[in-house]
Amino acid sequence: MTPKSKSAAQQRPQPQVIRAVGPLRAWVSRVRDKGETVALVPTMGALHAGHLALVRLARRRADRVIVSIFVNPAQFGPNEDFGSYPRTWDADVLALSQLKVDAIWAPGVATMYPDGFATRIAPGGPALARLEDRFRPHFFGGVCTVVAKLLLQVAPDYATFGEKDYQQLKVVTAMARDLDIPTKIVGLPTIREKDGLAMSSRNAYLSTGERAAAPALYRALTDCAKHLKAGSPLAATLGEAEAQIENAGYAVDYFEARHAETLAPIQSVKDGPVRLLVAAKLGRTRLIDNLQV
Ligand code: PAF
């Protein structure tokens, strides 16, 4: 095949796929030797437009972008979806090539957690806010352990995280601060489908009927924020939002108003800035979302 007959995708430089810590450190050293900055986008793959927005944000911040793809067993509970979590490697690599990502860090489980691995981060503060942690007690320990490893392995100047996982963003920010990890954690507002549903890899689990009902979550958040801003009482307004979601077919885990920075409970919107946070199950799929009031 002559170079001219190659498709644009074939001509595009592929991101370097790295699967072991030694070659990863060599890649980082080469970049650092040139005086270039690095941004890391941690993901579990199954990339959607939300992840790609994080990649574009990383590209704006740094000279080189590395995306990690690792479905982290440590953040899944025994009855959760680790085994069935969507894995879409070929599509992920194609999407990252199109965005001219420089490298993909794709370690296997045995690379991240080799035999004898025995250290786990136990985050406090926002990780114990009784939101996600109440329903997924193992989750933030697993997230912090893997994110700490990723930040130590890559030593990036920046790491980008979506606000869709709002409590996670606060937990990771606190961890980087508390452990003096010299990476700036950068948050990005949630990317939504046209009907308001927050982009999530787990949306792929929704049946057609569930997908049609799913935007009720965001509608309840926007209605609730509007009523609170107009002065409606906090407890009653949250109760109405919960009923609104249940009427759409969701089973609600929580629908709460918290201080946007500390995630502490609030008595009134005057105790703000206020963030509404929700988690609810539609059939077997658990979705989370949040919104600033
Ligand atoms: O948000 C995610 O996809 C994961 O929790 C993360 C940050 C990649 C850690 O596994």
Residues whose N, C-alpha, C, O or C-beta is under 5 A from the ligand:
A	BS01	PAF	P42 T43 M44 F70 N72 V143 V146
